[in-house]
Amino acid sequence: MSRYTILLGGELVRTPALDRQIAGTRIVAADSGIRHAETLGIVPELWVGDFDSAPPVLPERLKTVPKRQFPSDKDSTDGELAVDIALEQGATALVLAGAFGGARADHAFLHLALALRLAETGVDVLLTSGTQEGRPLPHAAATFDYAEGTLFSILGFSDLAGLTVRGAKWELASVTVPFGSSLTMSNEVRGTLSVELAQGRAMLLAHPLAGKEG
Protein backbone atom coordinates (compact mmCIF):
# COMPACT_ATOMS: atom_id res chain seq x y z
CA MET A 1 0.00 0.00 0.00
CA SER A 2 1.35 3.42 -0.99
CA ARG A 3 0.30 5.94 1.68
CA TYR A 4 0.34 9.72 1.26
CA THR A 5 -0.48 12.60 3.56
CA ILE A 6 -1.93 15.72 1.93
CA LEU A 7 -1.48 18.89 3.99
CA LEU A 8 -4.58 21.03 3.47
CA GLY A 9 -5.40 24.55 4.62
CA GLY A 10 -7.88 23.83 7.42
CA GLU A 11 -7.31 23.53 11.15
CA LEU A 12 -4.75 21.06 12.48
CA VAL A 13 -3.67 20.08 15.98
CA ARG A 14 -0.73 17.76 16.50
CA THR A 15 -1.67 14.70 18.56
CA PRO A 16 0.02 11.34 19.16
CA ALA A 17 -2.72 9.68 17.09
CA LEU A 18 -2.04 12.00 14.15
CA ASP A 19 1.69 11.35 14.42
CA ARG A 20 1.00 7.62 14.14
CA GLN A 21 -1.35 8.08 11.20
CA ILE A 22 1.15 10.02 9.09
CA ALA A 23 4.24 8.05 10.11
CA GLY A 24 5.95 6.57 7.05
CA THR A 25 3.70 8.36 4.56
CA ARG A 26 4.86 10.50 1.65
CA ILE A 27 3.93 14.14 2.19
CA VAL A 28 2.47 16.61 -0.32
CA ALA A 29 1.49 20.13 0.80
CA ALA A 30 -1.32 22.07 -0.88
CA ASP A 31 -0.67 25.83 -0.85
CA SER A 32 -1.32 27.18 2.69
CA GLY A 33 -1.19 23.62 4.04
CA ILE A 34 2.60 23.96 4.04
CA ARG A 35 2.31 25.74 7.39
CA HIS A 36 1.30 22.45 9.03
CA ALA A 37 4.66 20.92 8.12
CA GLU A 38 6.32 22.94 10.88
CA THR A 39 3.63 21.94 13.39
CA LEU A 40 4.12 18.27 12.54
CA GLY A 41 7.92 18.40 12.32
CA ILE A 42 7.99 17.08 8.75
CA VAL A 43 9.31 18.21 5.35
CA PRO A 44 7.01 17.60 2.35
CA GLU A 45 8.48 16.13 -0.82
CA LEU A 46 6.36 18.52 -2.92
CA TRP A 47 4.46 21.80 -2.53
CA VAL A 48 1.54 22.27 -4.91
CA GLY A 49 -0.76 25.17 -5.77
CA ASP A 50 -1.14 28.67 -7.15
CA PHE A 51 0.41 29.94 -3.89
CA ASP A 52 -2.13 32.73 -3.44
CA SER A 53 -2.47 31.78 0.24
CA ALA A 54 1.12 30.70 0.91
CA PRO A 55 2.64 31.87 4.20
CA PRO A 56 4.71 35.04 3.69
CA VAL A 57 7.64 33.57 5.63
CA LEU A 58 8.76 29.95 5.76
CA PRO A 59 11.22 28.24 8.11
CA GLU A 60 14.59 27.64 6.44
CA ARG A 61 14.08 23.88 6.19
CA LEU A 62 10.90 24.36 4.14
CA LYS A 63 12.27 26.90 1.66
CA THR A 64 13.88 24.20 -0.48
CA VAL A 65 10.74 22.04 -0.85
CA PRO A 66 10.20 21.51 -4.62
CA LYS A 67 7.21 23.44 -5.99
CA ARG A 68 4.70 22.67 -8.70
CA GLN A 69 2.88 25.90 -9.51
CA PHE A 70 -0.50 26.17 -11.20
CA PRO A 71 -2.33 29.25 -12.54
CA SER A 72 -4.88 30.97 -10.31
CA ASP A 73 -7.58 30.44 -12.94
CA LYS A 74 -7.96 26.67 -12.75
CA ASP A 75 -10.72 24.09 -12.53
CA SER A 76 -9.52 22.37 -9.34
CA THR A 77 -8.63 23.47 -5.83
CA ASP A 78 -5.04 23.21 -4.68
CA GLY A 79 -6.04 20.33 -2.42
CA GLU A 80 -7.63 18.41 -5.26
CA LEU A 81 -4.53 18.97 -7.39
CA ALA A 82 -2.34 17.59 -4.60
CA VAL A 83 -4.60 14.53 -4.31
CA ASP A 84 -4.46 13.99 -8.08
CA ILE A 85 -0.66 14.12 -8.02
CA ALA A 86 -0.52 11.57 -5.20
CA LEU A 87 -2.86 9.26 -7.12
CA GLU A 88 -0.76 9.63 -10.27
CA GLN A 89 2.24 8.52 -8.22
CA GLY A 90 0.41 5.39 -7.09
CA ALA A 91 -1.23 6.39 -3.81
CA THR A 92 -3.69 3.81 -2.53
CA ALA A 93 -4.27 5.41 0.88
CA LEU A 94 -4.59 9.10 1.77
CA VAL A 95 -4.54 11.07 5.01
CA LEU A 96 -6.16 14.46 4.33
CA ALA A 97 -4.68 16.48 7.19
CA GLY A 98 -6.24 19.88 7.77
CA ALA A 99 -9.43 18.84 6.00
CA PHE A 100 -11.82 20.59 8.42
CA GLY A 101 -12.36 24.18 9.51
CA GLY A 102 -10.37 27.08 8.19
CA ALA A 103 -11.60 30.21 6.47
CA ARG A 104 -13.37 28.42 3.59
CA ALA A 105 -16.39 26.29 4.46
CA ASP A 106 -16.76 25.43 0.78
CA HIS A 107 -13.30 23.85 0.79
CA ALA A 108 -14.13 21.79 3.89
CA PHE A 109 -17.32 20.52 2.22
CA LEU A 110 -15.36 19.66 -0.92
CA HIS A 111 -12.90 17.59 1.13
CA LEU A 112 -15.79 15.54 2.54
CA ALA A 113 -17.32 14.98 -0.89
CA LEU A 114 -13.94 14.24 -2.47
CA ALA A 115 -13.18 11.65 0.21
CA LEU A 116 -16.46 9.87 -0.51
CA ARG A 117 -15.73 9.82 -4.24
CA LEU A 118 -12.21 8.50 -3.68
CA ALA A 119 -13.44 5.79 -1.34
CA GLU A 120 -15.84 4.58 -4.03
CA THR A 121 -12.82 3.98 -6.29
CA GLY A 122 -11.10 1.86 -3.63
CA VAL A 123 -8.80 4.50 -2.09
CA ASP A 124 -8.50 4.30 1.71
CA VAL A 125 -9.17 7.85 2.97
CA LEU A 126 -8.89 9.44 6.41
CA LEU A 127 -9.78 13.10 6.95
CA THR A 128 -8.38 14.65 10.12
CA SER A 129 -7.82 17.84 12.05
CA GLY A 130 -5.99 15.94 14.77
CA THR A 131 -9.00 16.30 17.09
CA GLN A 132 -11.71 15.02 14.75
CA GLU A 133 -11.63 12.37 12.04
CA GLY A 134 -13.79 11.52 9.05
CA ARG A 135 -13.97 8.07 7.44
CA PRO A 136 -16.18 7.24 4.44
CA LEU A 137 -18.46 4.29 5.16
CA PRO A 138 -18.29 1.33 2.76
CA HIS A 139 -21.27 -0.78 1.70
CA ALA A 140 -20.10 -3.47 4.08
CA ALA A 141 -19.51 -3.96 7.79
CA ALA A 142 -16.68 -1.84 9.18
CA THR A 143 -15.21 -1.66 12.68
CA PHE A 144 -13.52 1.34 14.26
CA ASP A 145 -10.98 1.33 17.08
CA TYR A 146 -12.18 4.29 19.14
CA ALA A 147 -12.01 4.53 22.91
CA GLU A 148 -15.04 4.14 25.14
CA GLY A 149 -17.05 7.35 25.23
CA THR A 150 -15.73 8.77 21.96
CA LEU A 151 -18.32 11.05 20.38
CA PHE A 152 -19.28 10.33 16.79
CA SER A 153 -21.89 11.15 14.17
CA ILE A 154 -22.80 9.57 10.85
CA LEU A 155 -23.21 12.22 8.17
CA GLY A 156 -25.51 11.19 5.35
CA PHE A 157 -24.89 12.65 1.91
CA SER A 158 -28.01 10.92 0.55
CA ASP A 159 -30.88 8.81 1.83
CA LEU A 160 -29.40 5.85 3.72
CA ALA A 161 -30.81 2.33 3.80
CA GLY A 162 -29.85 -0.71 5.83
CA LEU A 163 -27.82 1.26 8.39
CA THR A 164 -26.76 -0.83 11.38
CA VAL A 165 -24.73 0.59 14.28
CA ARG A 166 -23.41 -1.60 17.10
CA GLY A 167 -21.11 -0.82 19.99
CA ALA A 168 -22.74 2.55 20.59
CA LYS A 169 -24.89 4.24 23.21
CA TRP A 170 -27.71 4.38 20.66
CA GLU A 171 -27.63 1.34 18.42
CA LEU A 172 -29.50 0.96 15.13
CA ALA A 173 -30.61 -2.17 13.30
CA SER A 174 -30.97 -1.93 9.53
CA VAL A 175 -32.79 1.41 9.56
CA THR A 176 -33.60 3.86 6.79
CA VAL A 177 -32.38 7.41 7.37
CA PRO A 178 -33.76 10.21 5.15
CA PHE A 179 -31.28 12.72 3.76
CA GLY A 180 -30.99 15.62 6.19
CA SER A 181 -32.14 13.65 9.25
CA SER A 182 -30.40 14.25 12.59
CA LEU A 183 -31.05 10.68 13.76
CA THR A 184 -27.38 9.72 13.47
CA MET A 185 -25.89 12.78 15.16
CA SER A 186 -24.05 12.86 18.52
CA ASN A 187 -23.68 9.21 19.48
CA GLU A 188 -21.07 7.64 21.80
CA VAL A 189 -18.87 4.57 21.51
CA ARG A 190 -19.70 1.70 23.87
CA GLY A 191 -17.27 -1.16 23.28
CA THR A 192 -16.22 -1.96 19.72
CA LEU A 193 -17.96 0.31 17.24
CA SER A 194 -19.18 -1.34 14.05
CA VAL A 195 -21.20 0.20 11.25
CA GLU A 196 -22.83 -1.45 8.25
CA LEU A 197 -24.48 0.43 5.39
CA ALA A 198 -26.41 -1.23 2.57
CA GLN A 199 -27.18 1.80 0.39
CA GLY A 200 -26.31 5.48 0.26
CA ARG A 201 -23.32 7.72 0.86
CA ALA A 202 -22.24 8.48 4.41
CA MET A 203 -19.26 9.36 6.53
CA LEU A 204 -18.36 8.59 10.12
CA LEU A 205 -17.19 11.74 11.88
CA ALA A 206 -15.52 10.98 15.23
CA HIS A 207 -14.10 13.22 17.95
CA PRO A 208 -11.49 11.05 19.71
CA LEU A 209 -10.28 13.79 22.05
CA ALA A 210 -13.79 14.46 23.35
CA GLY A 211 -13.60 11.09 25.10
CA LYS A 212 -10.23 9.39 25.38
CA GLU A 213 -7.67 9.44 22.63
CA GLY A 214 -7.87 6.28 20.50
C-alpha positions in Angstrom: 0.0 0.0 0.0 1.3 3.4 -1.0 0.3 5.9 1.7 0.3 9.7 1.3 -0.5 12.6 3.6 -1.9 15.7 1.9 -1.5 18.9 4.0 -4.6 21.0 3.5 -5.4 24.6 4.6 -7.9 23.8 7.4 -7.3 23.5 11.1 -4.8 21.1 12.5 -3.7 20.1 16.0 -0.7 17.8 16.5 -1.7 14.7 18.6 0.0 11.3 19.2 -2.7 9.7 17.1 -2.0 12.0 14.2 1.7 11.4 14.4 1.0 7.6 14.1 -1.4 8.1 11.2 1.1 10.0 9.1 4.2 8.0 10.1 5.9 6.6 7.1 3.7 8.4 4.6 4.9 10.5 1.6 3.9 14.1 2.2 2.5 16.6 -0.3 1.5 20.1 0.8 -1.3 22.1 -0.9 -0.7 25.8 -0.9 -1.3 27.2 2.7 -1.2 23.6 4.0 2.6 24.0 4.0 2.3 25.7 7.4 1.3 22.4 9.0 4.7 20.9 8.1 6.3 22.9 10.9 3.6 21.9 13.4 4.1 18.3 12.5 7.9 18.4 12.3 8.0 17.1 8.7 9.3 18.2 5.4 7.0 17.6 2.3 8.5 16.1 -0.8 6.4 18.5 -2.9 4.5 21.8 -2.5 1.5 22.3 -4.9 -0.8 25.2 -5.8 -1.1 28.7 -7.1 0.4 29.9 -3.9 -2.1 32.7 -3.4 -2.5 31.8 0.2 1.1 30.7 0.9 2.6 31.9 4.2 4.7 35.0 3.7 7.6 33.6 5.6 8.8 30.0 5.8 11.2 28.2 8.1 14.6 27.6 6.4 14.1 23.9 6.2 10.9 24.4 4.1 12.3 26.9 1.7 13.9 24.2 -0.5 10.7 22.0 -0.9 10.2 21.5 -4.6 7.2 23.4 -6.0 4.7 22.7 -8.7 2.9 25.9 -9.5 -0.5 26.2 -11.2 -2.3 29.3 -12.5 -4.9 31.0 -10.3 -7.6 30.4 -12.9 -8.0 26.7 -12.7 -10.7 24.1 -12.5 -9.5 22.4 -9.3 -8.6 23.5 -5.8 -5.0 23.2 -4.7 -6.0 20.3 -2.4 -7.6 18.4 -5.3 -4.5 19.0 -7.4 -2.3 17.6 -4.6 -4.6 14.5 -4.3 -4.5 14.0 -8.1 -0.7 14.1 -8.0 -0.5 11.6 -5.2 -2.9 9.3 -7.1 -0.8 9.6 -10.3 2.2 8.5 -8.2 0.4 5.4 -7.1 -1.2 6.4 -3.8 -3.7 3.8 -2.5 -4.3 5.4 0.9 -4.6 9.1 1.8 -4.5 11.1 5.0 -6.2 14.5 4.3 -4.7 16.5 7.2 -6.2 19.9 7.8 -9.4 18.8 6.0 -11.8 20.6 8.4 -12.4 24.2 9.5 -10.4 27.1 8.2 -11.6 30.2 6.5 -13.4 28.4 3.6 -16.4 26.3 4.5 -16.8 25.4 0.8 -13.3 23.8 0.8 -14.1 21.8 3.9 -17.3 20.5 2.2 -15.4 19.7 -0.9 -12.9 17.6 1.1 -15.8 15.5 2.5 -17.3 15.0 -0.9 -13.9 14.2 -2.5 -13.2 11.6 0.2 -16.5 9.9 -0.5 -15.7 9.8 -4.2 -12.2 8.5 -3.7 -13.4 5.8 -1.3 -15.8 4.6 -4.0 -12.8 4.0 -6.3 -11.1 1.9 -3.6 -8.8 4.5 -2.1 -8.5 4.3 1.7 -9.2 7.9 3.0 -8.9 9.4 6.4 -9.8 13.1 7.0 -8.4 14.7 10.1 -7.8 17.8 12.0 -6.0 15.9 14.8 -9.0 16.3 17.1 -11.7 15.0 14.8 -11.6 12.4 12.0 -13.8 11.5 9.0 -14.0 8.1 7.4 -16.2 7.2 4.4 -18.5 4.3 5.2 -18.3 1.3 2.8 -21.3 -0.8 1.7 -20.1 -3.5 4.1 -19.5 -4.0 7.8 -16.7 -1.8 9.2 -15.2 -1.7 12.7 -13.5 1.3 14.3 -11.0 1.3 17.1 -12.2 4.3 19.1 -12.0 4.5 22.9 -15.0 4.1 25.1 -17.0 7.3 25.2 -15.7 8.8 22.0 -18.3 11.1 20.4 -19.3 10.3 16.8 -21.9 11.1 14.2 -22.8 9.6 10.9 -23.2 12.2 8.2 -25.5 11.2 5.4 -24.9 12.6 1.9 -28.0 10.9 0.5 -30.9 8.8 1.8 -29.4 5.9 3.7 -30.8 2.3 3.8 -29.9 -0.7 5.8 -27.8 1.3 8.4 -26.8 -0.8 11.4 -24.7 0.6 14.3 -23.4 -1.6 17.1 -21.1 -0.8 20.0 -22.7 2.6 20.6 -24.9 4.2 23.2 -27.7 4.4 20.7 -27.6 1.3 18.4 -29.5 1.0 15.1 -30.6 -2.2 13.3 -31.0 -1.9 9.5 -32.8 1.4 9.6 -33.6 3.9 6.8 -32.4 7.4 7.4 -33.8 10.2 5.2 -31.3 12.7 3.8 -31.0 15.6 6.2 -32.1 13.6 9.2 -30.4 14.3 12.6 -31.1 10.7 13.8 -27.4 9.7 13.5 -25.9 12.8 15.2 -24.0 12.9 18.5 -23.7 9.2 19.5 -21.1 7.6 21.8 -18.9 4.6 21.5 -19.7 1.7 23.9 -17.3 -1.2 23.3 -16.2 -2.0 19.7 -18.0 0.3 17.2 -19.2 -1.3 14.1 -21.2 0.2 11.2 -22.8 -1.5 8.2 -24.5 0.4 5.4 -26.4 -1.2 2.6 -27.2 1.8 0.4 -26.3 5.5 0.3 -23.3 7.7 0.9 -22.2 8.5 4.4 -19.3 9.4 6.5 -18.4 8.6 10.1 -17.2 11.7 11.9 -15.5 11.0 15.2 -14.1 13.2 18.0 -11.5 11.1 19.7 -10.3 13.8 22.0 -13.8 14.5 23.3 -13.6 11.1 25.1 -10.2 9.4 25.4 -7.7 9.4 22.6 -7.9 6.3 20.5 
